[in-house]
């Protein structure tokens, strides 16, 4: 298996740098995320720095693991070690004559990329912010909340209503799903793994750390967005092993729900994010203004209850 270091490099407009493979190369004529083979004795980060300097004339100073992807093309097996670059210098040029462009993830078409890159595309399309519903007393309040979230330009909502029995929760989820579709919102339901067969089409599932522990294999519905809550390195490891699409890592700051000693702080968050091969959202005591710092610490985005809408 060929071990490949892959870089996700974003500009301030959240566009991602991609390069066109030479026609005579493996998977030639397709766009790809830049990078190259990890040589013997190299760390992934060192390989990433070397390849990006050689290919694009950019110097990488900071990056965090994003996801690992194994893929068998039939004639070649690859392990893509994908890292999210958070600090780099220089102006990108195709030093090997390759065409490059900065492309918004929403404009990426999977058929234009090698098959091994397609999971990267799906994950890059995750919204940068997730609103988590506060405890609500009635469906009308949920409708009002979703309208406000949409108006605030937040695209991902976690329906979290722990006070509801299962039948009521599914009713709320069904109505919320219909409204989210109209508002252009992506919805994940915070619920038990037992509800997987009952999820409406297109709705994601968010698991608590306890519920994640009940899973023994990756989700049987591969098209369902699957997320989980994590508070430790061990829980993040389990999330990776079960191929979740994202994890919420908390608490970053002090919040009433947890003792003060439980707060990770940005340094603790960055340490765990740097060791997690799964996209991570920062959660706990944050404001919307913290998105930039969260991304610089290795987060794909931020999540919260009180800061929305």
N, C-alpha and C positions, 0 to 999 in steps of 0.2 A: 504493500500500500504506500502511495506517495503522500508524504506529509506536506501540506501546503499552508503557508501563512497568508491570510487574506485580510485586507484592510477595508474598513468602512470609514471613509473620510468625508466629513460634511463641511460645507461652508456656512457662513452665518445665515443664509436663507434656507438652511436645512436640505439643500441639494447634495446629492451623493456623487462622488467622482467615480466614473466607470470608464473602461477602456475597451477598444475593439480588438479582438484577437486576430492575429495574422491569418490570412486564408489558408496557408500551408501548415498551420499548427493544429494540435488536437482541439476539436470543437471550434475550428477556425470560422471566422465570419460572424461570431456571436459576441455580444457585449459581456463583460465580466467585471467583477470587483478586483482591483489590482492586488498583486502579491506574487508569491513564487515559492519554490521548493525550500523547505528547511534543510540546510546542509548538516552533515554530521558534526556534532560538537556545538551547534548553534542553539540558542534559546529561540522560541517563537518570536519574541519581541525583537531580538537582534536580527533575525531573518527578515522580519517585517521592515525594520529600519533600512537594511541593506537593499532589499528589493525595491522599496518605494523610492529610495534615493536614485537607484540605477534606472528605474523605469520612468519616474515622473519628476525627478529633481526636487523632491520635497524631503525635508528633514523631520522625522517624527520624534517628538520629545516625550509624549505620554500617550498611552493606549491601555484599554482594558479588554479582557476576554468578553466576547459577545455570545458565540455559540460554536459548537463543534458539529460538523456534518460529515458522515461517512457516505460515500456513494460509489456504486459499481457501474461503470459505463459498459461493461462487457469486455472491452479491450484494455481497460485501465481502471484501477481502484484508487480512490483518493480520500484523504481525510482533510477536510477544510477546517483549519483552526482560525476562526473569524474573530478579529479584534476590532473594537470601536476606537478610532483615533480621536483623542480629545485635545491634543496640542500638536501643531505642526508649523513649519515655517517654509517660505518659498512660494513660488508661483508654478503651478502644475503645467508641465509640458510633456509631450510624448517623445521621450529621449530616444526611443527605438523606432521612431517613425509611425507609431500607432496613433490612431484617432482617439481622442478623449473628449468627454463632456461631463458637465455637472447636471445631474438629472434628478428631479423630484421623485421620491419613491412612488407617488401616486401615478406617475407616467411610465413606470417600468412595466413592460409586458413580458411575462414569463417566457414566452416562446422566443424572445430575443436573447435569452441568456442560456448558458449550459444548465442542464437539469439539476446539477448539484448546487447551483446558485439560487434555486427557486424558493427554498425555505428562507434564505436570507431576505429575499424580496418581501415575502409575506410578513416577516418580523419587522422589517423597516417601515412597513405600512401601519404598525401599531401607533395609535395617537400618542402625542407627547404628554397628555394630561388625562387622568382618570378621576372622575367625580364619583364618590361613594355616598349613597343615599343615607341621610340621617334616619333615625327611627321615626316613622310616620304613622298617623292614626287612621287614615282613610285614603282611598284611591284618588279622590279629588286632589289631595295634597301631593300625591305622587305625580299626577299630571301637571300640576303647577310647577313642581320642582323640575321636571324634565323640560318643560318649556323654557324655564330660566337658564338651565344648563346649556341648552341649544343656543339661546341668545348670547350666552357668554363665550361661545365658540369653543366649547369643550366637546370632543367627539366620542368619548368613551365613558360609559356609565356602568358602575357596579351596583346592582340592586341587592342591597343588604338589609333585610328586615327579619332579624332573629326572633322578634316577638310573635311572628305569625306561624300558625300551624301549617303543615304541608299543603293542604288543600287550598287554603287562602293564599299561600305564597305562590302556588302555581297559577292561580287566578290573576294575582297581581302581575306576575311575570308575563302572562299572555297579553294582558291589556297594555302593559308597559312596552312589550315588544312591538305591538302594532303602532303605538305612538312613536317609538324610537325610529321605526322604519320611515314614518312620515317626516320626522324631524331630521333624518340623516344621522342618527346616533347609533353607535355600536353598543350592544347591551350584553353584559355578563351577569349571570345569576349566582349569588353567593348561596350555596346550598350543599346538601349532602351528595356524595358520590352515588347514592341510591337513586337519585333523581335523573341520572344521565339518560336513561331510556325515555324519560318524559319531557326532555328539553324540546321546546319548539325549534324547528329548523332555523338555522341562522343565529341562534342565541348561544353565547358562550357560557362557560361554567367556571366559577371561582371557588376554590377550596380553602378552608382553613388549614393550618398546619396539622391539626388533628385528623381532618378528613383526608388530607394528602397521605397520611400514614396508613389509611385503609386501602389505598391503591397498591396492587401488586404488579401491575404491568401498565404500559402506556394506554391512554384512553382509546377505546375501540371505535370512537367516532373521530377520525383524523381531521375532518373539516370543522370540528368544533373548537373554537378558541378556548384554551384551557389555561387558567392562571391559578396561583396559590399565594398564600401568605407565609412568609418566612421570617425568622428572628435570629437564626444562627447559621453557621457554616454547615452543620450537619443537615439542617432542613433544606438549604440550597443544594447540597449534594443530592438529596433525594429528589428534589424538583428536576435537576438535570437528568437523573437516571430515568425518570418517568416522562421525559420529553415534553415538559410543560412549555407553553409558549411565552410565559412571562412569570415573574415573581414580584410580589410586593415585599420589600425589605424594610422592617421597622423595629423600634421607633428611632428615627434620626435624632429628634430633639425630645426634651422632657414633655410628657403629656400625662394627664391625670390617670389614664388607664393603666400605666405601668409605673413601677418605682423609679425614682430618679436615676438609680444606678443602671437601669436597663437601657438608657439612652445610648445609642451608638456614637453620636456625634458624627461630623462629616468624615473625620479620619477613620473611625471604625467602619462607617458605611463603605468608604473607598477601599478599605482593606478586604472586606467581604466581597464587594463587587469585583475586585481585581482577581478573585479566586473562583468566580462563578461563571460557568459557561451557559448562561441563560440570561435573557434580557431582564433587567431589574428596574423596577420603579421605586423611587424613594418615598417613604410614607412616615408621617408622625411629626406634628408640630411645625409643618411647613406653610409657606405662603406661595402664591403663584409666582411671585418675584424670585423664588428660589430655583426656578427651572434651569437657569444657566449654570448655577453652581452645582446643581444635581448632575447635570450632564458632564460637567468637567470632572466629577468624581466617579464617573462610570455608569451613571443611570441612563436608561433609555428615556425616562421622563419622571413625572411626579404624580402623586395621588393623594387624596385627602377628602375629609368630610366637611370640616368647618370652613375651608377656604372656598368652597363652592356653594351656591352659585354667587 
